Amino acid sequence: MSSFEYKSLLELNNKREIIAGSAETLNEALMRGADLKIETVFRHDEHMDINSPIKDHVREVSEFPATIVVDGRWSTSFMTVRQPANVPFGFGPRASLSLFMYNQDGSQAIARPYLDGGAITGVKGQCEPYSYSEHEKMRYLSCYDRGTNAPCDNFIYDFDSFRFLVCDRYRPLCSIDSNGDLLAGDKEKLFDSLRSGADIKVGISGICDELPGAKSFEHVVYIRAAFLYHYQESGLLVAETHPFVRVAPDIPMRYATENWDYCWTIVRTDGDCSIMRMDPHTLKFTELKKHYKVTWFGSI
């Protein structure tokens, strides 16, 4: 397989039953740092706009730049930078982040921090789930914080099919514990990979433990490191990641009041980590200083 080839490792039908591949194979690849896209198939007037005259079947392929593997056996993946779209015409009516979350069983969720400073008409807390009798393929499981700046919903939409497409182009180079001690691999291989221009990804262990509602599951968040600084004499590597969603670990993963946020991290090969956390309800930022075990991956 070439470096940028995607391969389907898990396929579900419209009942979310496995018809090809396996969740175990998918999760093994994600734990190697693999990139993920998810393909779904639906009819426009059943999913995008039930009143639309457009009857086309649509094949959507979307990237999920952040993944979390919980307890080594359950994966959940996130869209992290998507704006709501009124497909095929343009963007949606309000600027926000569409933080879609897909579990390995095809159950889904969305959190939506608004970015436009709109009026707050509700309060935090669980709400009565939406019920759309005309939207036969959509079932809401739970809804929270309606009318606030960051509502979130957990749901199932019966897509015609799901395919979890993986580009397995990374390999672990070294693992470093929260004290900066080398657990496995070789830091020099990491530095060589950086010098060659390889893409670097990190797996940060336990970074969601502090969120309200977190269960006592081991978990690792995998995200690209976009901006890297290698201090040559001291041998320190500092890396800032792409933004991602933190959610309290559970099986399956679900959004709820205050159990999620949006953040960037700066991780270092001495175990130090800085989290730039955005409160989705206030859009205010706080920097947190932490220590985590980090596994570093390089593309091949």
Disulfide bonds with the S-S distance in Angstrom:
none
